[in-house]
Amino acid sequence: MVVTHLPKLHTHFFISTPAPSLYTHHLSLLRIPKSTLTTAAAATSSTTHPPPISTTDTHIQIPLQNLFVPPETDISATSTPLTARILKGSNIVLSKYANDAQVVQAEFVKSSVRTEDCPSDGLPEFALVGRSNVGKSSLLNSLVRRKRLALTSKKPGKTQCINHFRINDSWYLVDLPGYGYAAAPQELRTDWNKFTKDYFQSRSTLVSVFLLVDASIPAKKIDLEYASWLGENQIPMTLIFTKCDKRKKKKNGGKRPEENVEDFQGLIRDFFQTAPPWIMTSSVTNQGRDEILLHMAQLRNYWLKH
């Protein structure tokens, strides 16, 4: 299926004082030389505070230092306002590498129980991982616009292998076992964690891990631990906040997804040199679908070039 409508860029963000760091933590993992870092740090010499830009949809305030600025993206040397280059419902700045984002073809290739059994054709890949009931299969089906490419199950924890799906014959989406399913035997849960983490650390074609987090509920300890482990082990990561269509009633003590997103980022901040990229999504409304594909495209195209 083809993406016929790419998203409008989000123009509703609050911008505050810039900081010199530009996601060097993840850039180093993509083998990006220091010379390719953006020159946006030059803006830090200014003491002028840009005025805030109001928002009426996500209600999230994003300081400039918390934006994800892709490599070779100079946010200070363009006539286009920065706010017009930020993907809707995210902290991601669009770069020149964000092209060929359409999904034309998708097919299941194989399931593997060991990293060494995964496809060896050298194509770049993006891994989806999250708690067993976070909606990985639903998101994958939404990305490719196929209802049953990745089978969804009413029983969490059904995915027990590394599942590769080839997209456009040029890259992979990888569905990894869900973690934290209490009903699974302890030995099986241990094996899942072991071979999943081995995949993260040894898979040379892995461009980025997409960690799915349920934004309809407060942060879970297991999600925080997983994110912190990725950060401490310098594994490239993008946070995908799911179920952002769900609204809790304030009178019952529930928080909006936007509030849970902000809380989660605050809790993991110390484990990252700079803020990791994040996107708010919903498999029900397809919110964030095209933003994810554009983000994957710019990471993938840069990876292929370098």
C-alpha positions, 0 to 999 in steps of 0.5 A: 500500500502507498502512503498517499498523504504525508503529514503536515509538519507541526507548527505548535511548539514552545521553544526556549533557550537552546543547548549545545548538545545535539543527540551525540549519544545516538549519532555516535552509534550510527558511526557519524563523524563529528564533522557532520554534527549540525551547527545549531550549537552556534545559536547557544551564544545568543542570550535572546530567548525566543518567544513561546509558540502556543499550541492547542492540540498536544499541550506539550512544551518542548525546549530547543535542547529537547528536540531531536536534530538529525545529522547534517541538519543545520537548524540555524541556516534556513529561512524556514521557521524551525517550528514548521520543520518539526513532525506533528506530535513529536520532538523530531526535526525533519531533515533532507534525508526524509524521502522515500517514506512510502510503504509500497510492499510488505512481506513476512520473511522469517522468524528467528530464535537466535540473532545469527539466524536473522536475515544476512542480506545487509538491509537496514532494519528497525526493531519494535519492542515493548510490553506484551500488551502495548500494541506492537502488532497493531502498530506494525499493521498500521504502518504497512496498512495491512490488517493481518501482516503481523497477527494480533492476539488477545493473549499478550506475549504471543510473539516469541521470536525475532520476526522480520518483515521486508519493506519495499525489498529494501529494509526491514521492520522487526517485531521482537518478543514483548516483555513483562508478560507475567503469565509467561514462565520465568525461564521463557521470559529470561530467554526472551530478554537474553536473545532480544538484548543480544540482538540489540548489541550484536545486530550490525544492520540495526538502525534504531530500536523503537521502544513502545510505551503506553501513553494512556497510563502512568510510566511503568517501572519495567518500561523505564528500566528498558529505556534506561538499559538501552541508554546505558548500552548506547543502543539507538532508540526512538520512543513510540508512545501508543494509545494516545487516543485514550483519554482518562477522566481527570476527576478519576485521577487520570492524566492525559497522554501528553502528561504521561509522555512528559513524565516518562521523558523526565524519568529517563532523562539522566540516562541519555546525553541528549533527549531521544526522539519520540512520537505520539501514536494511535493505531485506532486513529493512525495518529503518528503513522506517517511521522514514524515512516518519515523518521525511519526514512531519514534515519535509514537514508542517512545510514545507507549513505554513511 
